[in-house]
């Protein structure tokens, strides 16, 4: 678990999130249209959207992949193959910390 700033908050003292990485079973349960937070290249947390159905295989039941989209033009594929994950670092927000640490909001664990 670690802290990361809200990538959309451009104030002098931005909001921070306490996050953890999303697990394999949580990724498998994502559906088309779900919004998911990820660790962006600028060091903040941003949202992306699942744009298609999760693809699975009969011969490899543990493997899956699903398409995601960020912004107007960027898209990627999150893939779990052979016990390895490739794609953007998907996050689960555990707690929101307001600017200057004056307010903390705990989020429910969803699994």
C-alpha positions as CSV (number, residue, x, y, z in Angstrom):
1,X,0.0,0.0,0.0
2,X,1.3,3.5,-0.9
3,X,0.2,7.1,-1.4
4,X,-0.2,8.7,-4.8
5,X,-1.6,12.1,-5.8
6,X,-4.8,12.6,-7.8
7,X,-3.6,13.2,-11.3
8,X,-6.5,15.5,-12.1
9,X,-6.0,17.8,-9.1
10,X,-3.7,20.7,-10.2
11,X,-3.9,22.7,-7.0
12,X,-0.8,23.7,-5.0
13,X,-1.8,21.1,-2.3
14,X,-3.5,18.2,-4.3
15,X,-5.6,15.4,-2.9
16,X,-3.8,12.1,-2.3
17,X,-5.0,8.6,-2.3
18,X,-3.8,5.6,-0.3
19,X,-3.9,2.8,-2.9
20,X,-2.9,-0.8,-3.4
21,X,-2.4,-2.8,-6.7
22,X,-5.5,-4.6,-8.0
23,X,-5.3,-8.3,-7.7
24,X,-5.9,-11.0,-10.4
25,X,-9.5,-11.9,-9.3
26,X,-10.5,-8.2,-9.1
27,X,-9.3,-7.7,-12.7
28,X,-11.1,-10.8,-13.9
29,X,-14.4,-9.4,-12.5
30,X,-14.2,-6.1,-14.4
31,X,-16.9,-5.5,-17.0
32,X,-17.2,-3.3,-20.0
33,X,-17.8,0.3,-19.0
34,X,-16.1,0.0,-15.6
35,X,-13.8,2.9,-14.6
36,X,-10.5,1.9,-13.1
37,X,-7.7,4.0,-11.5
38,X,-4.2,3.4,-12.8
39,X,-0.7,4.8,-12.0
40,X,0.1,7.2,-14.9
41,X,3.5,8.2,-16.3
42,X,3.4,11.6,-14.6
43,X,3.2,10.0,-11.2
44,X,-0.4,10.5,-10.5
45,X,-3.6,8.4,-10.4
46,X,-5.8,8.7,-13.4
47,X,-8.9,6.9,-14.7
48,X,-9.2,4.5,-17.6
49,X,-12.3,2.7,-18.9
50,X,-12.7,-1.0,-19.8
51,X,-13.9,-1.0,-23.4
52,X,-14.6,-4.6,-24.1
53,X,-15.4,-8.0,-22.8
54,X,-12.8,-10.1,-20.9
55,X,-11.4,-12.7,-23.1
56,X,-10.7,-16.2,-21.6
57,X,-9.5,-19.5,-23.1
58,X,-10.8,-23.0,-22.4
59,X,-7.3,-24.5,-22.7
60,X,-5.8,-21.9,-20.3
61,X,-8.4,-21.1,-17.7
62,X,-6.1,-18.9,-15.6
63,X,-5.3,-16.5,-18.5
64,X,-7.4,-13.6,-19.6
65,X,-7.2,-10.2,-21.2
66,X,-9.4,-7.1,-21.7
67,X,-9.1,-3.8,-23.7
68,X,-8.9,-0.4,-21.9
69,X,-9.1,3.2,-23.2
70,X,-7.6,6.4,-21.7
71,X,-8.5,9.8,-23.0
72,X,-9.6,10.3,-26.6
73,X,-6.9,8.3,-28.5
74,X,-4.9,6.1,-26.2
75,X,-5.8,2.4,-25.8
76,X,-4.1,-0.6,-24.4
77,X,-4.7,-4.3,-23.4
78,X,-4.4,-5.6,-19.9
79,X,-3.3,-9.2,-20.1
80,X,-2.7,-12.0,-17.5
81,X,-0.8,-14.8,-19.2
82,X,1.3,-17.6,-17.7
83,X,1.1,-16.1,-14.2
84,X,2.4,-12.7,-15.4
85,X,0.5,-9.4,-15.8
86,X,1.2,-6.9,-18.6
87,X,-0.5,-3.5,-18.9
88,X,-1.0,-0.4,-16.8
89,X,-0.7,-0.7,-13.0
90,X,-4.4,-0.8,-12.0
91,X,-5.1,0.6,-8.5
92,X,-7.7,0.1,-5.8
93,X,-8.3,3.3,-3.7
94,X,-8.3,2.4,0.0
95,X,-8.4,6.0,1.4
96,X,-8.7,9.6,0.1
97,X,-6.6,12.2,1.9
98,X,-7.7,15.8,1.4
99,X,-5.3,18.7,0.9
100,X,-3.2,19.4,4.0
101,X,-4.4,16.0,5.5
102,X,-7.4,17.6,7.2
103,X,-9.9,15.0,6.1
104,X,-9.5,11.2,5.5
105,X,-12.2,9.2,3.8
106,X,-11.9,5.4,3.9
107,X,-13.3,3.4,0.9
108,X,-15.0,0.0,1.1
109,X,-13.0,-3.0,0.0
110,X,-14.6,-4.5,-3.1
111,X,-13.8,-8.1,-3.9
